[in-house]
Amino acid sequence: MKIEIWSDFVCPFCYIGKRRLEMALEQFPFKDQVEIEYKSFELDPNADAHSTQGIYEALAQKYGTSEDQMKQMNEGLIQQAAEIGLAFDYEHIKPTNTFQAHRLAKYAKSIGIDKELTEKLLSAYFTESRNVGDIDTLVDIATESGMDRNKALELLENKTAYAEEVRDDQRLAQQYGIQGVPFFLINQKYAISGAQSPETFAGALQKVWEEDNQKPKFEDLSTSNDVCKDEECIIPPKN
């Protein structure tokens, strides 16, 4: 079973949805046969890498409201995160551009540590209040994830490295009509949009598994048993 996940590192529901899926997978008896692939999605491709605004100021400006109102609106979100063990520090979050982080994640995938890096980037942004659009910070996060420091720096300084792979994910999202994240695509057939409950994810995993593994692949329309098995051909007696 393969699950493709479109997400962004500054998307709170992406982190919540990721953790809820992981909770469902922990209870799934065939979790070792589930492949997870992260896809790039930028919520704001035009965002500054080094913004002088705090997250509440940026959100208030975007939605035409006050910072106090944005704080109240995000209380429920912070509580949702806390219920599954995630500590969101919205007071100190640093709004940024995520394109460089997505490029780094593509390289991480090529060396088999994309899952470690994805978790580190999400935690860095929402819990540790680090700027995941800053090159030096990204190099530190990459190193913490098990990547060679010099390799990470070399990649990030090369502005074209893995850029097309990021754009390919974004183009595919457009083809599929994906307008928001997180977006989960299971076996190229079933879609789940948003940070659904662990129960919803668990039900989807079970449904797909049963469909792919328990139902017969063909409907047998045979009327006799004239077959050869194990190098023997037995002619059934006539009635």
C-alpha positions in Angstrom: 0.0 0.0 0.0 1.3 3.4 -0.9 0.2 6.7 0.6 1.3 9.9 -1.1 1.0 13.0 1.1 0.9 16.6 -0.2 1.9 19.0 2.6 3.8 22.1 3.6 6.1 22.6 6.5 4.3 25.7 7.7 0.8 24.0 7.6 -0.5 23.2 11.1 -3.0 20.7 9.9 -0.3 19.0 7.9 1.6 18.3 11.2 -1.6 17.3 13.0 -2.7 15.1 10.1 0.7 13.4 9.9 0.6 12.5 13.6 -3.0 11.2 13.4 -2.1 9.0 10.4 0.9 7.7 12.4 -1.4 6.9 15.3 -3.6 4.9 13.0 -0.7 3.1 11.4 0.6 2.1 14.9 -2.6 0.0 15.3 -2.6 -1.3 11.7 -1.4 -4.9 11.6 0.2 -4.5 8.1 2.0 -1.2 8.8 5.3 -2.6 7.6 3.8 -3.0 4.1 2.7 0.7 3.9 5.0 3.1 1.9 4.7 6.8 2.7 5.9 9.4 0.1 5.8 13.1 0.9 4.9 15.5 -1.9 5.8 19.2 -2.0 3.1 21.9 -1.7 3.7 25.6 -1.0 0.9 27.4 0.7 2.5 30.8 -0.1 5.2 30.6 -2.8 5.6 34.4 -2.6 6.3 34.5 1.2 9.6 36.2 2.3 12.2 33.9 3.7 13.0 36.4 6.5 9.9 38.1 7.5 9.8 40.7 10.2 6.3 39.9 11.1 5.1 37.5 13.8 2.6 34.8 12.8 -0.4 36.5 14.4 0.5 39.8 12.7 0.9 38.0 9.3 -2.4 36.2 9.7 -4.3 39.3 10.8 -3.0 41.1 7.8 -3.9 38.3 5.4 -7.4 37.9 6.7 -8.2 41.5 7.5 -8.7 41.1 11.2 -6.9 41.8 14.5 -4.1 39.9 16.1 -6.3 39.3 19.1 -8.9 37.7 17.0 -6.4 35.5 15.3 -5.1 34.4 18.7 -8.6 33.4 19.7 -9.2 31.6 16.4 -6.0 29.6 16.8 -6.7 28.5 20.4 -8.7 25.5 19.2 -6.0 24.5 16.7 -3.3 24.7 19.4 -5.6 22.5 21.6 -6.0 19.9 18.8 -2.3 19.7 18.5 -1.8 19.3 22.3 -4.3 16.4 22.4 -2.0 14.3 20.2 1.3 15.4 21.9 2.3 18.4 19.7 3.3 21.6 21.4 2.6 24.5 19.0 4.4 27.7 20.1 2.4 30.2 18.0 3.6 33.2 19.9 7.1 32.7 18.5 6.5 31.1 15.1 8.6 32.7 12.3 6.6 33.0 9.0 8.8 32.1 6.1 9.1 30.7 2.6 9.4 26.9 2.3 10.8 26.3 -1.2 14.3 25.7 0.0 13.0 23.3 2.7 11.1 21.4 0.0 14.3 21.2 -2.2 16.1 19.8 0.8 13.4 17.3 1.5 13.7 16.0 -2.1 17.4 15.4 -1.6 16.6 13.7 1.7 14.3 11.3 -0.1 17.1 10.4 -2.5 19.2 9.2 0.4 16.4 7.7 2.4 16.0 10.1 5.3 13.0 12.2 4.0 10.7 11.0 6.9 13.3 12.1 9.5 13.8 15.4 7.9 10.0 16.1 7.4 9.4 15.5 11.1 12.4 17.7 12.1 11.2 20.5 9.8 7.7 20.5 11.2 8.9 20.4 14.8 11.4 23.1 14.1 8.7 25.4 12.8 5.8 24.8 15.1 7.5 23.8 18.3 11.1 25.3 18.3 10.2 28.6 16.5 13.1 28.2 14.0 13.1 29.8 10.6 12.8 26.9 8.1 13.4 29.2 5.2 16.9 30.3 6.4 19.8 28.4 4.8 21.9 28.1 7.9 19.0 26.9 9.9 18.1 24.3 7.3 21.7 23.0 7.3 21.5 22.6 11.0 18.1 20.8 10.7 19.5 18.6 7.9 22.5 17.6 10.1 20.2 16.8 13.0 18.3 14.5 10.7 21.4 12.5 9.7 22.4 14.4 6.6 26.0 15.3 5.9 26.4 19.0 6.7 28.6 19.8 3.7 26.2 18.0 1.3 23.2 19.9 2.7 25.0 23.2 2.3 26.2 22.4 -1.2 22.6 21.5 -2.2 21.0 24.6 -0.8 23.6 26.9 -2.4 22.8 25.3 -5.8 19.5 27.1 -6.5 18.4 24.7 -9.2 19.1 21.4 -7.4 15.8 19.5 -6.9 13.8 22.5 -7.8 12.2 20.8 -10.8 11.2 17.8 -8.5 9.4 20.3 -6.2 7.6 21.9 -9.2 6.6 18.4 -10.5 4.8 17.7 -7.3 3.0 21.0 -7.5 2.0 20.5 -11.1 0.7 17.1 -10.2 -1.3 18.6 -7.4 -2.9 21.0 -9.9 -3.7 18.1 -12.2 -5.5 16.3 -9.4 -7.3 19.5 -8.4 -5.7 19.6 -4.9 -6.3 23.1 -3.5 -5.4 22.5 0.1 -3.2 20.4 2.3 -2.8 18.0 3.9 -4.0 15.7 1.1 -3.5 12.0 1.3 -3.8 9.7 -1.8 -3.9 6.0 -1.1 -2.9 3.6 -4.0 -3.7 6.3 -6.5 -7.4 5.6 -5.8 -8.7 6.9 -2.5 -8.3 10.4 -1.3 -8.4 11.9 2.2 -8.4 15.6 2.5 -7.5 17.4 5.8 -6.3 16.3 9.2 -8.9 13.6 9.8 -9.2 11.6 13.0 -7.1 8.5 13.6 -10.3 6.5 13.3 -10.9 7.8 9.8 -7.4 7.0 8.8 -7.7 3.5 10.4 -10.9 2.8 8.5 -9.4 3.9 5.2 -6.3 1.7 5.7 -8.4 -1.3 6.5 -10.7 -0.7 3.5 -7.9 -0.4 1.0 -6.0 -3.4 2.5 -9.1 -5.6 2.3 -9.8 -4.5 -1.2 -6.3 -5.3 -2.4 -5.6 -8.4 -0.5 -8.7 -10.3 0.6 -11.0 -10.2 -2.4 -10.4 -12.7 -5.3 -8.7 -11.2 -8.3 -11.0 -13.0 -10.7 -14.6 -14.2 -10.7 -14.4 -17.9 -11.6 -17.0 -18.9 -14.3 -15.6 -22.4 -14.8 -18.2 -25.3 -15.0 -15.7 -28.2 -14.7 -12.4 -29.0 -13.0 -10.4 -30.2 -16.0 -7.0 -28.8 -15.0 -3.5 -30.1 -14.5 -1.9 -29.6 -11.0 1.6 -30.6 -9.8 2.4 -32.3 -13.1 -0.7 -34.5 -12.8 -3.7 -34.4 -15.0 -6.6 -36.3 -13.6 -9.7 -36.9 -15.7 -12.7 -36.8 -13.5 -15.0 -39.8 -13.9 -18.2 -39.3 -15.8 -21.5 -39.5 -13.9 
